[in-house]
Amino acid sequence: MRRATIYWAFVIVLLFSFPRKGASQSGQTHKLAPDVYWRAAEPDKRIIANAGWIVFRDYVLVIDANYPWGARAILDDIRATTNKPIKYVFDTHYHGDHAHGNGVFVDAGATILCSADCLAESWRKNPAAWKRSAIDPDYKDQKLEHPQIGFPDKLVFDDGTHRVELIKVGPGHTMGDAVAWLPKERILFTGDLCVNQRPGNNVADVDADPENWVRALDKLATFEPAQVIPGHGAIGGKPALAGQRAYLAAMIAGVRAGIARGETADQLANSLDLTAYGTWGADKSRNAPSIRAVYAKLKK
Ligand SMILES: [Zn+2]
């Protein structure tokens, strides 16, 4: 009797000490479909961008490397879903909140990839961005890792069960923006081409192209995604793409009209009201820098 109790206690301890499929270390991980996960941002831990991963037959493909501390949290959560090697990490774009954790994944054995334009951008802009960020003590012992594989327009992963298409649609938010599209599950990871939170979006990257960004969102809508995982904010569907598009298009139209009236960037930053554009335009003070950035681009 006693022996049986000890035996069952041992079995129970054993069961709970192994990683369980679908379980999450942090509670931030959600299963979208078999072998497809997204991990929600944790702004209170300064993990501000969303991430995802797909478990292929032989390896894991991660979408967005996050900051170094975010990368470590993502790694822990991946390990709660699979023990397969993390072979590839796809950066949707070069910005630090999506790519400065590359080194953590390289140390874990992964190769980083992104669009060829993103790769070029990383070499051109990330050394300075990294230097600015590295005053943060949480960058201690980290080093900048650029992507090592750059694809021109499209890169396809397909093991017969899962298919992921990495598609370059930028310039938009940056020069080299690319998305991850899962045609079988109709799941789209957009990076920052779509965000779904206050405050709108950052249009201020020197290589951002707001007009092409709108065209990129139109293209993504034709995919008819069932689930959209934005770079930041809550998971959505086609309405998230439409909301982002409406906000950007209204900003461009408003700035264009202001330029035609001879207004300055400061005047427009004050007068152009985008607060009707839902979550994207709700914060007037955050719209101002984007309006100024669009002004500078359209005035050229
Ligand atoms: Zn971002």
Residues whose N, C-alpha, C, O or C-beta is under 5 A from the ligand:
A	BS01	ZN	A49 D97 D192 G231
